[in-house]
Amino acid sequence: MYSGQHATRQQPSIIRSIVNIVVIIALVMGLSWALSNFVFKAYEIPSGSMETTIMPGDRLFSEKVTYYFEEPKAGEIVTFNDPQIPSRILIKRVIATGGQQVDLWDGYVYVDGVQLDEPYTNGLPSYELTPVRGLEISYPYTVPEGEVWVMGDNRVNSQDSRYFGSIPVSSITGKAALIYWPFSNFGLVE
């Protein structure tokens, strides 16, 4: 072949083009499913139980990777399966972990006898709630191993561990990481 001749390119068949498109769509959907189930999940916040840290209507990402390697710690905001409606996801702050003792006294939260400094509550009191029917919660409450005590930052508008008791660590679906919408609230969740 001399330098003036070039090979002619054949057009791919329509079947091959369709197969390529189907493979690309399947890869994108598979990657999306894997990221959503194992790395992060997006949520829209429907209630005011975490005000003013997280506002109703905020959209955030909850990342799942952290809890593959370590246990939740006090102060972290977690997403978890609602103990009463497992298909529903709730978001609350971890207050105490397995083996710690929680007490509510005079509107304040005490963990292992030490009053918590909780600026995120904006001074709202933390009183006992009437627990869900059939459950008895008495204070001081010792969190069982493998469980955590969670509370909303808006203490006067949050059904939390004061209502449904401590939750199993296994029910935690992720750690709240980033508010992405509305853009005016954009930032890391703390």
N, C-alpha and C positions, 0 to 999 in steps of 0.2 A: 504494500500500500504506500503510495507516495503522499507527500504532505498536503496535497490538494484534496484528497478524499477523506470523508468522515463517515463513521458508522451512523446509520439511521436509528433513531430511538423509536422503540415501539411503544404505543400507548397502552397503559394497563387496561385490562378488561374491566367491564363494569362490575363484575362479581368480585374481582380482586379489590376494587375501590370500596365496595360496600363492606367487605370483610375488614379492610383497614379501618374504616370508620367505626364499625362495631367493636373492634379490638381497642381502639383509642377510648371510646365511650366506656367500655368495661373497665379499663385501667383507671380512668378518672373516677368512676363510681367506686371502685374497690379502694383506691387511695383515700377518697373522701370518707368512706365507711371506716377504714382503719384509723384515720386521724381522729374521727369523732368518737370511736369506741375505746381507743387506747391512749390518745395524746391530749386532746382538749374537746370541750363541748361548749356551745354557745347557749346562753339562757337570757330570757327577758324576765325582769323582776316584777311580779304582779302586786306585791303588797308593801306596806310601809314598815315591816317588822325590823328592817335594818337601817331605817333613817337615822341620821343623816349621812352615814357612811355610804350606803347604797340606796338610791331613791327609786320609788315606783316608776316603772318604765325604762329604767336603765337596762342596757344590754351588756352582758359581760361574758368573758371566757373563763371557764373553770378548767385548770390543767390537771391532768391525771398522773403525770410522770412522778412527781414528788413522792406520792404515797406508795409507789412501787418499792421505794428504797428506805423510807422512814415513816414513823408513826406521826399522826397529827399532834401539834403542840398547842398549848394554851395561847390564846390570842389570835390564832389563825382563823380565817373565815372559810368555812367548808360548805360544799353542796352535798346533800345526802337524801336517801329515800325516806320519805315521810313514814314514820312508824305506823300510822293509821291507814294511809292510802299509799302503798308501796310504789305505785306507778307515778306518783307526784314527787317532784324534787323540791326540797326546802333549802334555804341558805341561812346559816347562823354562825356565830362566833364560838369557838371552843373556849370554854371557861376552865375546865378541869379535865384531867385524864385519869385513867385507871389507877385506883389506890388512893386518890386524893379525896379530901373531904370538903364538901360544899355546904355553906351555911348562909342563910339569909337572915339578916338582923337589922332592924331599924332602917330598912330601905337600902342597905348595902350588902354586897356579896363578899363573903369571906371564903378563902380557899386555904385549908390547913391552918385555920385560925388567924390568917392575915387578911386584912381588908384590902380588896383590889382597888387599884387606881384605874378608873375606867373613864377617861375623858370622852370616849366615843359615845357614851350614853347621854351626853349633854346635861348631866345632873339629874336625869330621871330616876326615880326610885325603883328598886328591884324587890318587889314583894312576892310572897308566895301566891301561886295560882291554885285553883281547885283542879286536881288532877283528873285525867280522863277516867270515866267510870270503870271501876274494877281495879284501879291502880292506887296504891297508897304510897305517898312520898312524905317521909318525915325528915326533919332537919335536926342536926347535921346529917347530910346524906353522903355516904361513901360510894364513890363511883366504882363499879365492878371492873376488874381487869378486863382489857379488851373492849372497853367502852369509853365514851367521852360525854361530858356534860356540856350542852350547847345552849346559848341564849341569844336572842335578837338584841341589837343595840338599842332599839326603841322599846325599852322595857315595859312601857304601859300599853303596848300594842303588839305583843309577840306571844304566840303560843309556842313554847319551847320546852326544854327539859323540865321546867317547873310544872308543865302540863302533862307531858308524855314520858318523863323520866329520861335517864341517860340512853344514849344510842350506841349500837355496836359499831366499832371501827369499820367492820366489813360493809356497813351500809353507806359509808362515805364514798361519793362518786368523784370527788375532786376538790381542789383548793382554788378558791376564787382568786383570779390573777389580774385581770385587766378589764376595766370598763371601756368599751369601744363606742358606745352610743348612748345618749346624745354626745356630740363632740365636745360640748361645753363641760361635760363631766369626765372626759377622756383621761385615763391615768391608771396606775397600778392600784390595786385594792389593798388597803392596809387596815 
